[in-house]
């Protein structure tokens, strides 16, 4: 598997390259978005890890350029104060983000999630993910072996979460997927639906649906 790492801080690219190579990945490194775009076209990586703030072309512009060419998974790196940029990157097509400073085990876990998702192109009639078994044709949901009855909208939301387990889904992305373009400016729809779904699927002390403040939600398939 080939991974393209993009960051203008050489110390970060050096650490990422060493760690990723030690786990068996082939790693290409770029110092800015323009260089990354050239390497992307040359090496066809399986995944891109990019910083947001860079000279020449930033991470959002790079994400938009890559999305015009393909669906390669993209993980963006950002500092904690860049919430608006994170949302823009995710809405532009990035698949996940990791906040600096981060641990390598966390980043490696996110890398594995995105590579697994990219590996499965066909949407199966049934999904088994962690505690969940979902029959998409019969609209039947089992959680740890127990059936849960959901409304059609609750089922659609859970299915979207399960197909993107571990990935951050933005409010805009969720609203558009569940209600169409007309729902993009109705965030209260999503808050109510998430609350309803949590009541039906969550355990007393833990939630499968994690809130990412100001950004969206991340689904954990087991707790």
Secondary structure per residue as TSV (DSSP state, phi and psi in degrees):
chain	resnum	aa	ss	phi	psi
A	1	X	-	360.0	132.9
A	2	X	E	-102.2	133.1
A	3	X	E	-123.6	131.9
A	4	X	E	-100.9	120.5
A	5	X	E	-106.5	128.2
A	6	X	E	-127.3	117.8
A	7	X	-	-165.2	140.8
A	8	X	S	-84.3	-3.9
A	9	X	-	-94.5	110.2
A	10	X	H	-62.4	-32.4
A	11	X	H	-63.0	-40.6
A	12	X	H	-67.1	-46.2
A	13	X	H	-63.2	-35.0
A	14	X	H	-65.3	-45.1
A	15	X	H	-65.4	-45.3
A	16	X	H	-63.2	-43.4
A	17	X	H	-61.2	-46.9
A	18	X	H	-61.5	-46.2
A	19	X	H	-66.9	-44.8
A	20	X	H	-66.8	-40.5
A	21	X	H	-63.8	-35.4
A	22	X	H	-66.8	-17.6
A	23	X	T	-102.3	15.4
A	24	X	T	93.0	6.2
A	25	X	-	-90.1	145.5
A	26	X	E	-85.7	126.7
A	27	X	E	-120.3	130.7
A	28	X	E	-113.4	144.5
A	29	X	E	-123.6	136.7
A	30	X	E	-130.8	150.1
A	31	X	S	-96.5	-11.2
A	32	X	S	-157.1	173.5
A	33	X	H	-65.6	-38.8
A	34	X	H	-64.5	-44.7
A	35	X	H	-63.0	-39.6
A	36	X	H	-62.9	-40.0
A	37	X	H	-63.9	-39.7
A	38	X	H	-64.7	-44.2
A	39	X	H	-65.9	-36.2
A	40	X	H	-60.0	-45.2
A	41	X	H	-68.0	-31.9
A	42	X	H	-80.6	-41.8
A	43	X	H	-103.3	-12.2
A	44	X	-	47.0	64.9
A	45	X	-	-67.6	159.1
A	46	X	S	-84.8	-17.6
A	47	X	E	-159.3	147.6
A	48	X	E	-120.3	131.5
A	49	X	E	-115.1	115.6
A	50	X	E	-132.7	143.0
A	51	X	E	-72.7	161.2
A	52	X	S	-89.2	-46.2
A	53	X	S	-93.8	107.5
A	54	X	-	-146.6	155.6
A	55	X	S	-74.8	169.3
A	56	X	S	71.8	-62.8
A	57	X	S	-150.3	122.9
A	58	X	-	-81.6	179.5
A	59	X	H	-66.0	-33.4
A	60	X	H	-66.9	-46.8
A	61	X	H	-63.1	-38.6
A	62	X	H	-63.8	-43.8
A	63	X	H	-59.1	-46.2
A	64	X	H	-62.1	-40.3
A	65	X	H	-66.2	-42.5
A	66	X	H	-64.7	-40.1
A	67	X	H	-65.8	-24.8
A	68	X	H	-72.1	-18.2
A	69	X	H	-106.0	-26.2
A	70	X	-	-176.4	-173.1
A	71	X	-	-113.5	23.5
A	72	X	-	-53.6	130.4
A	73	X	E	-58.0	140.3
A	74	X	E	-129.8	126.6
A	75	X	E	-111.4	125.9
A	76	X	E	-100.9	146.1
A	77	X	E	-107.9	135.7
A	78	X	E	-150.6	158.9
A	79	X	E	-83.7	163.2
A	80	X	T	-61.1	-28.5
A	81	X	T	-82.2	2.8
A	82	X	-	-99.8	38.4
A	83	X	H	-57.1	-43.2
A	84	X	H	-62.5	-40.4
A	85	X	H	-67.9	-36.8
A	86	X	H	-60.2	-48.4
A	87	X	H	-60.4	-44.5
A	88	X	H	-61.5	-42.6
A	89	X	H	-63.9	-43.8
A	90	X	H	-65.6	-42.2
A	91	X	H	-68.1	-23.7
A	92	X	H	-82.6	-9.2
A	93	X	T	127.7	-2.8
A	94	X	-	-65.0	150.3
A	95	X	-	-97.2	-23.1
A	96	X	E	-164.8	170.2
A	97	X	E	-141.6	154.4
A	98	X	E	-129.3	130.8
A	99	X	E	-88.7	131.9
A	100	X	E	-77.6	143.0
A	101	X	S	-75.3	149.4
A	102	X	-	-130.3	162.6
A	103	X	-	-94.8	147.0
A	104	X	H	-63.0	-39.3
A	105	X	H	-57.3	-38.4
A	106	X	H	-65.1	-47.5
A	107	X	H	-62.0	-43.2
A	108	X	H	-62.3	-37.1
A	109	X	H	-64.3	-42.7
A	110	X	H	-65.1	-38.5
A	111	X	H	-60.6	-46.3
A	112	X	H	-62.4	-40.6
A	113	X	H	-59.9	-47.1
A	114	X	H	-68.4	-36.9
A	115	X	H	-68.8	-36.4
A	116	X	H	-64.6	-42.8
A	117	X	H	-62.3	-43.5
A	118	X	H	-66.9	-26.0
A	119	X	H	-73.7	-20.3
A	120	X	-	-111.6	98.7
A	121	X	-	-90.6	-28.9
A	122	X	S	-88.9	132.8
A	123	X	-	-82.4	113.4
A	124	X	-	-74.4	161.0
A	125	X	S	-71.4	-22.4
A	126	X	E	-136.4	149.9
A	127	X	E	-126.0	129.0
A	128	X	E	-117.2	112.7
A	129	X	E	-140.3	108.0
A	130	X	T	60.0	-124.0
A	131	X	T	-78.9	-4.7
A	132	X	E	-106.8	137.1
A	133	X	E	-126.0	116.7
A	134	X	E	-121.3	123.2
A	135	X	E	-96.5	107.3
A	136	X	T	-72.2	-25.8
A	137	X	T	-81.9	-41.8
A	138	X	T	-87.4	-5.4
A	139	X	T	53.3	49.1
A	140	X	E	-117.2	135.3
A	141	X	E	-127.0	128.5
A	142	X	E	-116.9	131.7
A	143	X	E	-118.9	114.2
A	144	X	T	52.4	38.5
A	145	X	T	89.4	-9.8
A	146	X	E	-103.9	133.5
A	147	X	E	-77.2	140.6
A	148	X	E	-124.6	131.6
A	149	X	-	-95.8	123.3
A	150	X	-	-120.2	152.1
A	151	X	-	-71.7	163.8
A	152	X	H	-55.3	-42.1
A	153	X	H	-68.7	-40.3
A	154	X	H	-61.7	-41.2
A	155	X	H	-63.7	-45.0
A	156	X	H	-59.3	-41.6
A	157	X	H	-67.2	-44.8
A	158	X	H	-62.5	-41.4
A	159	X	H	-62.6	-42.0
A	160	X	H	-62.9	-43.3
A	161	X	H	-61.2	-47.8
A	162	X	H	-62.7	-36.9
A	163	X	H	-72.9	-14.2
A	164	X	T	-126.0	33.8
A	165	X	T	-55.9	131.5
A	166	X	T	88.7	-11.3
A	167	X	S	-100.4	143.6
A	168	X	E	-77.4	126.0
A	169	X	E	-108.8	125.9
A	170	X	E	-74.5	159.7
A	171	X	H	-55.5	-45.2
A	172	X	H	-62.4	-43.7
A	173	X	H	-62.5	-43.5
A	174	X	H	-66.9	-45.3
A	175	X	H	-60.0	-44.5
A	176	X	H	-66.7	-38.9
A	177	X	H	-68.9	-37.6
A	178	X	H	-89.0	-39.8
A	179	X	H	-113.1	-3.5
A	180	X	-	82.8	179.2
A	181	X	G	-55.2	-30.9
A	182	X	G	-67.3	-19.8
A	183	X	G	-92.5	-4.0
A	184	X	T	-60.4	-29.1
A	185	X	T	-104.4	26.0
A	186	X	-	-124.8	66.7
A	187	X	H	-61.8	-23.6
A	188	X	H	-66.1	-29.1
A	189	X	H	-56.6	-47.1
A	190	X	H	-68.5	-42.5
A	191	X	H	-58.4	-44.0
A	192	X	H	-66.2	-44.4
A	193	X	H	-66.2	-41.6
A	194	X	H	-62.5	-42.6
A	195	X	H	-61.8	-42.0
A	196	X	H	-63.9	-43.4
A	197	X	H	-66.4	-41.1
A	198	X	H	-59.4	-40.7
A	199	X	H	-59.4	-32.6
A	200	X	H	-88.9	-27.3
A	201	X	H	-111.8	-21.6
A	202	X	-	-77.7	155.8
A	203	X	B	-85.8	160.9
A	204	X	T	-54.9	-37.3
A	205	X	T	-108.4	2.9
A	206	X	B	-152.8	152.3
A	207	X	-	-119.8	140.7
A	208	X	S	-75.6	-23.3
A	209	X	E	-106.3	113.1
A	210	X	E	-96.0	132.2
A	211	X	E	-80.8	132.7
A	212	X	E	-106.4	100.5
A	213	X	T	-49.8	130.8
A	214	X	T	69.5	-1.6
A	215	X	T	-118.3	-56.7
A	216	X	E	170.2	-138.4
A	217	X	E	-138.7	152.8
A	218	X	E	-126.4	134.5
A	219	X	E	-101.5	128.0
A	220	X	-	-104.9	126.5
A	221	X	S	-82.6	-8.0
A	222	X	-	-146.8	145.1
A	223	X	-	-140.0	360.0
